[in-house]
């Protein structure tokens, strides 16, 4: 296979797959790319949900906060009474997106940080 053809195949990879390929090449040929190391250190692994604005049904939002945080109803109400507020932290990206979608469905404005 020609180098140009390999290059074209690599260019068609998405960013995640290209990054994995780079890591495999580094391991195979035992070289270190300082740019890769810096990027790896800057990749965020833990996320939190910030509730910025309430939607139409405050009762449903309180119940959702209760479900997410495992707090009682009164504690959940106190959290959302002081906006913006952190709902939950130390979440994976997927979990944070799922929770944000739940707030979005209730008409809230939530942010992933």
C-alpha positions as CSV (number, residue, x, y, z in Angstrom):
1,X,0.0,0.0,0.0
2,X,1.4,3.4,-0.9
3,X,2.0,6.1,1.7
4,X,-0.4,8.5,-0.1
5,X,-3.2,5.9,0.1
6,X,-2.6,5.3,3.8
7,X,-2.6,9.1,4.4
8,X,-6.0,9.4,2.6
9,X,-7.4,6.6,4.8
10,X,-6.2,8.3,7.9
11,X,-7.7,11.6,6.8
12,X,-11.1,10.0,6.6
13,X,-11.0,8.9,10.3
14,X,-13.0,10.8,12.8
15,X,-11.1,12.6,15.5
16,X,-11.5,9.9,18.1
17,X,-10.3,7.1,15.9
18,X,-7.4,9.3,14.6
19,X,-6.4,9.9,18.3
20,X,-6.5,6.2,19.1
21,X,-4.4,5.5,16.0
22,X,-1.8,8.1,17.2
23,X,-1.7,6.4,20.6
24,X,-1.2,3.0,19.0
25,X,1.6,4.3,16.9
26,X,3.3,5.9,19.9
27,X,3.2,2.7,21.7
28,X,4.4,0.6,18.8
29,X,7.3,2.8,17.9
30,X,8.0,4.0,21.4
31,X,7.9,7.7,20.7
32,X,6.2,10.4,22.7
33,X,4.4,13.3,21.3
34,X,4.3,16.2,23.8
35,X,1.3,17.7,22.1
36,X,-0.6,14.4,22.7
37,X,0.5,14.4,26.3
38,X,-0.7,18.0,26.8
39,X,-4.1,17.2,25.2
40,X,-4.5,14.1,27.3
41,X,-4.0,16.1,30.4
42,X,-6.6,18.7,29.3
43,X,-9.3,16.1,28.4
44,X,-12.1,16.6,30.9
45,X,-13.3,13.4,32.6
46,X,-15.6,14.7,35.2
47,X,-18.6,16.9,34.6
48,X,-21.3,18.6,36.6
49,X,-24.8,19.9,35.9
50,X,-25.7,23.5,36.7
51,X,-29.4,24.4,36.6
52,X,-29.7,28.0,35.4
53,X,-33.4,28.5,34.8
54,X,-36.6,26.7,35.8
55,X,-39.2,25.4,33.4
56,X,-42.9,25.6,33.7
57,X,-43.6,22.9,36.4
58,X,-41.6,23.5,39.5
59,X,-43.0,20.4,41.2
60,X,-41.8,18.2,38.4
61,X,-38.4,19.8,38.6
62,X,-38.2,19.3,42.3
63,X,-39.1,15.6,41.8
64,X,-36.4,15.3,39.1
65,X,-33.8,16.9,41.4
66,X,-34.9,14.5,44.2
67,X,-34.4,11.5,41.8
68,X,-31.0,12.7,40.6
69,X,-29.6,13.6,44.0
70,X,-31.3,11.1,46.3
71,X,-32.3,14.0,48.6
72,X,-35.7,14.5,50.2
73,X,-38.3,16.8,48.6
74,X,-37.5,19.8,50.9
75,X,-33.8,19.6,50.3
76,X,-34.4,19.4,46.6
77,X,-36.6,22.4,46.7
78,X,-34.0,24.4,48.6
79,X,-31.4,23.6,45.9
80,X,-33.5,25.0,43.1
81,X,-34.6,28.0,45.1
82,X,-31.1,29.5,44.6
83,X,-30.4,29.6,40.9
84,X,-28.0,29.0,39.3
85,X,-27.3,25.9,41.3
86,X,-25.1,22.8,41.0
87,X,-27.3,19.7,40.8
88,X,-24.7,17.0,40.6
89,X,-21.0,16.7,40.0
90,X,-18.4,14.0,39.2
91,X,-20.5,12.7,36.3
92,X,-19.4,11.0,33.2
93,X,-20.1,12.9,30.0
94,X,-22.9,10.5,29.0
95,X,-24.5,10.7,32.5
96,X,-24.3,14.5,32.4
97,X,-25.9,14.6,29.0
98,X,-28.7,12.3,30.1
99,X,-29.5,14.5,33.1
100,X,-29.4,17.7,31.0
101,X,-31.8,16.2,28.5
102,X,-34.2,15.4,31.4
103,X,-34.1,19.1,32.5
104,X,-34.5,20.2,28.9
105,X,-37.7,18.1,28.5
106,X,-39.1,20.1,31.5
107,X,-38.3,23.4,29.9
108,X,-35.3,24.2,32.1
109,X,-32.0,25.7,31.2
110,X,-29.2,23.4,32.4
111,X,-25.5,23.5,31.6
112,X,-22.8,20.9,31.6
113,X,-19.5,22.1,33.0
